[in-house]
Structures are given as structure tokens and as C-alpha cells.
């Protein structure tokens, strides 16, 4: 299910983010392991050490099928 303002990625479409690239995100939630969670175009991005409400630049370290992992810059 797609939330308002988000788009669902379809097979064959490029990922919402690319490994090694930088993005400006807002942390909107906290994951079960304590990582901050941001979303870009519906893709969940886990950011270790980030807290809800923080805005920051991140670098994508790994992109999976349904999520990505990033580091704070």
C-alpha cells in the first residue's frame, strides 16, 4: 500500500536512491534496532545514530530491494 505523497517502485524502475550519493533527509521515525528512519520517494532509509526530527545530509552505503542504509555526514 502506498501512502499519500509516496510512490511505489515498480520492477525495472531505477531505485529512489543510489549507493555513494548524498541526500538531505529528515528522520521521521525510529527503527527497532535504534536507527533513525527517513523516507525518500517511499523508500525507507536507515540512519544509525539519528533521532526523529533531525534533518541531515547522509551518504547511501547500501541499497536493498525495500530499504537503504546510510551514514550521517
Beta strands, then each sheet from edge to edge (+ up, - down):
strand 1: 22-26
strand 2: 29-30
strand 3: 36-40
strand 4: 43-47
strand 5: 55-63
strand 6: 67-72
sheet 1: 1+ 5- 6+ 4+ 3- 2+
end
